[in-house]
Amino acid sequence: MSQVAGAKADIPLLITEDSRYWYRQGKRFDDQECYAEAVACYDRALINSPNAYWIWYNKGCALRELGEYETAVASFKEASALRPNDYWAYYNQACILIEDLDQFEDAIATLNQALAIRPNDYWAYFRRGDAKRHLKRYEDAISDYDQALSIRPNDYWAWLRRGDACRHLKRYENAINSYEQAQAIHPQDFWSYYKLADTFRYTEDFAAALKNYQKAIEIKPNDEYAWYNCACCAARIGDISLAMEYLESTLLINPNFQELLKNDPDLVVIRDRGLLGDLLREINCLN
């Protein structure tokens, strides 16, 4: 008997060439999050069972956990070659290609294969929409998000990313509707309020933008960008006192915003009234 060094728990290992044994040991190491040891066991199993789908598949999963993304994709490709009609090997390849390698065209091609197997799969449409959005193919991305939402109409992330794609196309009303749908599904998530506020700023509806930035701050009170954007919107609607309060809060969180204050066109009314000097001196004394 031997042991694999570095495991979180000692697992005695037999000296054997039995692929099933090494596969089972790999799974045991996976369960303990000992991924390097799991990969070593899967490699031993593959010596005598090079055409075993599940060994290649689980090796790919473990390699991704180790951050060995290219090798993980190669393992999933081996699994796909052995079972061309298995959805999951394609899907996991695509997730790595999108999230870890920024290989979006390859991800789209892989997800096309996944959708040929499972044409009504929410996740494949959603991921393909993400890949297209990263490639700035916003129309196509919206189409995929719409397909995903036809399957899961109450999915927060599909509505949020649909809003992002619409906003890039300057379809602000559509973006606002998408973000509001996301809010209704997940009313305590920071990003739907923040992104909705940004979109209202693009339409110069600063009062609505301020309201949503304020809600974002309630959820994430230490986000300096939300505080700063509140200040900009308050200045735009002429509430100078409120804008100064938000600027003070911004600078207390992050004093590095001082240079931005000096040139931001949203704050021209504050600069013209000579109000920044005292605020900056106060903040610098505190720091």
KEMI-959437 format. One record per residue (C-alpha): x, y, z; residue in three letters. Coordinates in steps of 0.05 Angstrom, whole numbers. Example, Ala and Ser with C-alpha at 12.3 -4.5 7.8 and 13.67 -1.06 7.14 Angstrom:
+--------+--------+--------+------+
|      x |      y |      z | miti |
+--------+--------+--------+------+
|    246 |    -90 |    156 |  ALA |
|    273 |    -21 |    143 |  SER |
+--------+--------+--------+------+
***
This chain:
+--------+--------+--------+------+
|      x |      y |      z | miti |
+--------+--------+--------+------+
|      0 |      0 |      0 |  MET |
|     20 |     72 |    -11 |  SER |
|     -9 |    141 |      3 |  GLN |
|    -18 |    203 |    -39 |  VAL |
|     21 |    260 |     -8 |  ALA |
|    -13 |    326 |      8 |  GLY |
|    -83 |    299 |     16 |  ALA |
|   -128 |    331 |     68 |  LYS |
|   -140 |    262 |     96 |  ALA |
|    -96 |    202 |     88 |  ASP |
|   -125 |    153 |     37 |  ILE |
|    -86 |     89 |     32 |  PRO |
|    -76 |     68 |    -41 |  LEU |
|    -64 |     -1 |    -69 |  LEU |
|    -10 |    -17 |   -119 |  ILE |
|    -55 |    -40 |   -175 |  THR |
|    -70 |    -27 |   -248 |  GLU |
|   -145 |    -34 |   -238 |  ASP |
|   -175 |     28 |   -273 |  SER |
|   -240 |     24 |   -234 |  ARG |
|   -200 |     26 |   -169 |  TYR |
|   -161 |     88 |   -190 |  TRP |
|   -225 |    122 |   -215 |  TYR |
|   -259 |    110 |   -148 |  ARG |
|   -198 |    138 |   -111 |  GLN |
|   -199 |    199 |   -156 |  GLY |
|   -272 |    211 |   -137 |  LYS |
|   -254 |    204 |    -63 |  ARG |
|   -200 |    257 |    -71 |  PHE |
|   -249 |    301 |   -109 |  ASP |
|   -298 |    296 |    -51 |  ASP |
|   -243 |    321 |     -4 |  GLN |
|   -224 |    378 |    -53 |  GLU |
|   -156 |    346 |    -63 |  CYS |
|   -156 |    360 |   -137 |  TYR |
|    -83 |    348 |   -154 |  ALA |
|    -87 |    280 |   -122 |  GLU |
|   -152 |    266 |   -158 |  ALA |
|   -120 |    282 |   -226 |  VAL |
|    -62 |    236 |   -210 |  ALA |
|   -111 |    180 |   -196 |  CYS |
|   -150 |    193 |   -260 |  TYR |
|    -86 |    191 |   -299 |  ASP |
|    -70 |    123 |   -269 |  ARG |
|   -140 |    100 |   -288 |  ALA |
|   -131 |    124 |   -360 |  LEU |
|    -69 |     81 |   -370 |  ILE |
|   -112 |     19 |   -380 |  ASN |
|   -179 |     53 |   -395 |  SER |
|   -163 |    109 |   -444 |  PRO |
|   -233 |    107 |   -473 |  ASN |
|   -271 |    116 |   -408 |  ALA |
|   -316 |    177 |   -413 |  TYR |
|   -326 |    188 |   -339 |  TRP |
|   -252 |    188 |   -324 |  ILE |
|   -238 |    242 |   -376 |  TRP |
|   -299 |    281 |   -353 |  TYR |
|   -281 |    281 |   -279 |  ASN |
|   -209 |    296 |   -295 |  LYS |
|   -233 |    358 |   -332 |  GLY |
|   -273 |    380 |   -271 |  CYS |
|   -214 |    371 |   -225 |  ALA |
|   -166 |    408 |   -272 |  LEU |
|   -213 |    467 |   -274 |  ARG |
|   -212 |    470 |   -198 |  GLU |
|   -136 |    472 |   -202 |  LEU |
|   -139 |    530 |   -252 |  GLY |
|   -109 |    488 |   -308 |  GLU |
|   -160 |    512 |   -357 |  TYR |
|   -129 |    492 |   -424 |  GLU |
|   -117 |    422 |   -399 |  THR |
|   -187 |    418 |   -371 |  ALA |
|   -216 |    437 |   -439 |  VAL |
|   -173 |    383 |   -471 |  ALA |
|   -201 |    331 |   -422 |  SER |
|   -273 |    351 |   -436 |  PHE |
|   -258 |    346 |   -510 |  LYS |
|   -234 |    276 |   -500 |  GLU |
|   -299 |    261 |   -463 |  ALA |
|   -340 |    292 |   -519 |  SER |
|   -304 |    250 |   -571 |  ALA |
|   -323 |    188 |   -532 |  LEU |
|   -396 |    209 |   -523 |  ARG |
|   -413 |    259 |   -577 |  PRO |
|   -485 |    263 |   -554 |  ASN |
|   -470 |    280 |   -482 |  ASP |
|   -490 |    351 |   -465 |  TYR |
|   -448 |    362 |   -402 |  TRP |
|   -379 |    355 |   -431 |  ALA |
|   -395 |    409 |   -483 |  TYR |
|   -427 |    454 |   -432 |  TYR |
|   -368 |    450 |   -384 |  ASN |
|   -320 |    464 |   -440 |  GLN |
|   -359 |    526 |   -458 |  ALA |
|   -361 |    551 |   -386 |  CYS |
|   -285 |    549 |   -383 |  ILE |
|   -278 |    581 |   -451 |  LEU |
|   -322 |    639 |   -430 |  ILE |
|   -306 |    649 |   -357 |  GLU |
|   -232 |    630 |   -354 |  ASP |
|   -201 |    635 |   -423 |  LEU |
|   -241 |    690 |   -459 |  ASP |
|   -245 |    646 |   -521 |  GLN |
|   -315 |    667 |   -539 |  PHE |
|   -319 |    643 |   -611 |  GLU |
|   -298 |    573 |   -590 |  ASP |
|   -349 |    576 |   -534 |  ALA |
|   -405 |    593 |   -583 |  ILE |
|   -386 |    534 |   -627 |  ALA |
|   -385 |    488 |   -567 |  THR |
|   -452 |    513 |   -542 |  LEU |
|   -482 |    502 |   -612 |  ASN |
|   -464 |    429 |   -603 |  GLN |
|   -495 |    428 |   -534 |  ALA |
|   -559 |    459 |   -560 |  LEU |
|   -563 |    408 |   -616 |  ALA |
|   -568 |    356 |   -561 |  ILE |
|   -613 |    396 |   -514 |  ARG |
|   -649 |    448 |   -555 |  PRO |
|   -691 |    474 |   -497 |  ASN |
|   -635 |    483 |   -447 |  ASP |
|   -636 |    549 |   -410 |  TYR |
|   -563 |    549 |   -390 |  TRP |
|   -535 |    537 |   -459 |  ALA |
|   -575 |    597 |   -487 |  TYR |
|   -555 |    640 |   -428 |  PHE |
|   -481 |    623 |   -435 |  ARG |
|   -482 |    632 |   -510 |  ARG |
|   -515 |    700 |   -499 |  GLY |
|   -458 |    718 |   -452 |  ASP |
|   -406 |    697 |   -503 |  ALA |
|   -439 |    739 |   -557 |  LYS |
|   -445 |    799 |   -510 |  ARG |
|   -370 |    795 |   -496 |  HIS |
|   -359 |    796 |   -572 |  LEU |
|   -404 |    858 |   -576 |  LYS |
|   -455 |    819 |   -617 |  ARG |
|   -510 |    851 |   -577 |  TYR |
|   -569 |    835 |   -623 |  GLU |
|   -551 |    762 |   -623 |  ASP |
|   -540 |    763 |   -548 |  ALA |
|   -609 |    792 |   -536 |  ILE |
|   -639 |    737 |   -580 |  SER |
|   -605 |    684 |   -537 |  ASP |
|   -626 |    717 |   -472 |  TYR |
|   -697 |    719 |   -499 |  ASP |
|   -693 |    645 |   -514 |  GLN |
|   -667 |    632 |   -444 |  ALA |
|   -724 |    674 |   -414 |  LEU |
|   -776 |    637 |   -455 |  SER |
|   -753 |    575 |   -416 |  ILE |
|   -743 |    608 |   -349 |  ARG |
|   -781 |    674 |   -349 |  PRO |
|   -763 |    691 |   -277 |  ASN |
|   -688 |    685 |   -282 |  ASP |
|   -652 |    745 |   -252 |  TYR |
|   -587 |    738 |   -290 |  TRP |
|   -618 |    732 |   -359 |  ALA |
|   -658 |    796 |   -348 |  TRP |
|   -596 |    832 |   -321 |  LEU |
|   -551 |    813 |   -379 |  ARG |
|   -607 |    828 |   -428 |  ARG |
|   -609 |    897 |   -398 |  GLY |
|   -533 |    904 |   -408 |  ASP |
|   -539 |    885 |   -481 |  ALA |
|   -597 |    933 |   -493 |  CYS |
|   -559 |    989 |   -459 |  ARG |
|   -498 |    978 |   -505 |  HIS |
|   -545 |    986 |   -564 |  LEU |
|   -573 |   1051 |   -532 |  LYS |
|   -641 |   1019 |   -526 |  ARG |
|   -651 |   1051 |   -460 |  TYR |
|   -725 |   1037 |   -450 |  GLU |
|   -714 |    964 |   -464 |  ASN |
|   -654 |    964 |   -416 |  ALA |
|   -696 |    998 |   -362 |  ILE |
|   -751 |    946 |   -370 |  ASN |
|   -700 |    889 |   -365 |  SER |
|   -668 |    916 |   -303 |  TYR |
|   -736 |    928 |   -270 |  GLU |
|   -754 |    856 |   -285 |  GLN |
|   -689 |    835 |   -251 |  ALA |
|   -706 |    878 |   -191 |  GLN |
|   -774 |    847 |   -184 |  ALA |
|   -743 |    778 |   -182 |  ILE |
|   -685 |    794 |   -136 |  HIS |
|   -702 |    859 |    -99 |  PRO |
|   -641 |    858 |    -54 |  GLN |
|   -587 |    853 |   -108 |  ASP |
|   -541 |    913 |   -115 |  PHE |
|   -528 |    908 |   -190 |  TRP |
|   -598 |    915 |   -218 |  SER |
|   -607 |    981 |   -180 |  TYR |
|   -538 |   1006 |   -199 |  TYR |
|   -545 |    989 |   -272 |  LYS |
|   -615 |   1017 |   -275 |  LEU |
|   -589 |   1081 |   -244 |  ALA |
|   -534 |   1085 |   -296 |  ASP |
|   -586 |   1077 |   -351 |  THR |
|   -630 |   1132 |   -324 |  PHE |
|   -568 |   1177 |   -324 |  ARG |
|   -559 |   1163 |   -398 |  TYR |
|   -631 |   1187 |   -409 |  THR |
|   -616 |   1247 |   -364 |  GLU |
|   -670 |   1227 |   -315 |  ASP |
|   -626 |   1244 |   -256 |  PHE |
|   -682 |   1240 |   -204 |  ALA |
|   -696 |   1168 |   -223 |  ALA |
|   -622 |   1153 |   -226 |  ALA |
|   -612 |   1182 |   -156 |  LEU |
|   -668 |   1140 |   -128 |  LYS |
|   -637 |   1076 |   -154 |  ASN |
|   -566 |   1094 |   -132 |  TYR |
|   -595 |   1107 |    -62 |  GLN |
|   -626 |   1038 |    -62 |  LYS |
|   -559 |   1008 |    -85 |  ALA |
|   -526 |   1042 |    -25 |  ILE |
|   -576 |   1012 |     23 |  GLU |
|   -555 |    943 |     -3 |  ILE |
|   -480 |    958 |     -7 |  LYS |
|   -465 |   1017 |     38 |  PRO |
|   -390 |   1019 |     26 |  ASN |
|   -392 |   1025 |    -50 |  ASP |
|   -357 |   1091 |    -64 |  GLU |
|   -381 |   1094 |   -136 |  TYR |
|   -454 |   1091 |   -115 |  ALA |
|   -442 |   1147 |    -65 |  TRP |
|   -406 |   1189 |   -117 |  TYR |
|   -459 |   1179 |   -170 |  ASN |
|   -512 |   1200 |   -119 |  CYS |
|   -473 |   1264 |   -111 |  ALA |
|   -470 |   1275 |   -186 |  CYS |
|   -545 |   1264 |   -194 |  CYS |
|   -562 |   1308 |   -134 |  ALA |
|   -520 |   1363 |   -165 |  ALA |
|   -555 |   1355 |   -231 |  ARG |
|   -624 |   1364 |   -201 |  ILE |
|   -600 |   1424 |   -161 |  GLY |
|   -598 |   1395 |    -91 |  ASP |
|   -530 |   1422 |    -73 |  ILE |
|   -535 |   1407 |      1 |  SER |
|   -550 |   1334 |    -12 |  LEU |
|   -495 |   1330 |    -65 |  ALA |
|   -444 |   1356 |    -14 |  MET |
|   -466 |   1303 |     36 |  GLU |
|   -456 |   1248 |    -15 |  TYR |
|   -388 |   1276 |    -36 |  LEU |
|   -365 |   1277 |     37 |  GLU |
|   -386 |   1204 |     45 |  SER |
|   -351 |   1186 |    -20 |  THR |
|   -285 |   1217 |      2 |  LEU |
|   -289 |   1186 |     71 |  LEU |
|   -293 |   1117 |     37 |  ILE |
|   -241 |   1133 |    -16 |  ASN |
|   -201 |   1198 |    -14 |  PRO |
|   -173 |   1183 |    -83 |  ASN |
|   -237 |   1211 |   -114 |  PHE |
|   -210 |   1281 |   -101 |  GLN |
|   -180 |   1290 |   -170 |  GLU |
|   -244 |   1267 |   -203 |  LEU |
|   -284 |   1320 |   -166 |  LEU |
|   -242 |   1376 |   -196 |  LYS |
|   -262 |   1362 |   -268 |  ASN |
|   -327 |   1323 |   -269 |  ASP |
|   -379 |   1362 |   -311 |  PRO |
|   -435 |   1336 |   -266 |  ASP |
|   -406 |   1377 |   -209 |  LEU |
|   -394 |   1442 |   -244 |  VAL |
|   -448 |   1477 |   -203 |  VAL |
|   -412 |   1458 |   -139 |  ILE |
|   -345 |   1482 |   -165 |  ARG |
|   -375 |   1547 |   -190 |  ASP |
|   -400 |   1561 |   -120 |  ARG |
|   -331 |   1549 |    -91 |  GLY |
|   -356 |   1493 |    -45 |  LEU |
|   -303 |   1441 |    -60 |  LEU |
|   -244 |   1474 |    -26 |  GLY |
|   -270 |   1470 |     45 |  ASP |
|   -294 |   1398 |     35 |  LEU |
|   -226 |   1376 |      9 |  LEU |
|   -188 |   1411 |     65 |  ARG |
|   -234 |   1377 |    116 |  GLU |
|   -224 |   1308 |     86 |  ILE |
|   -149 |   1317 |     81 |  ASN |
|   -145 |   1337 |    154 |  CYS |
|   -183 |   1273 |    173 |  LEU |
|   -134 |   1231 |    132 |  ASN |
+--------+--------+--------+------+
***
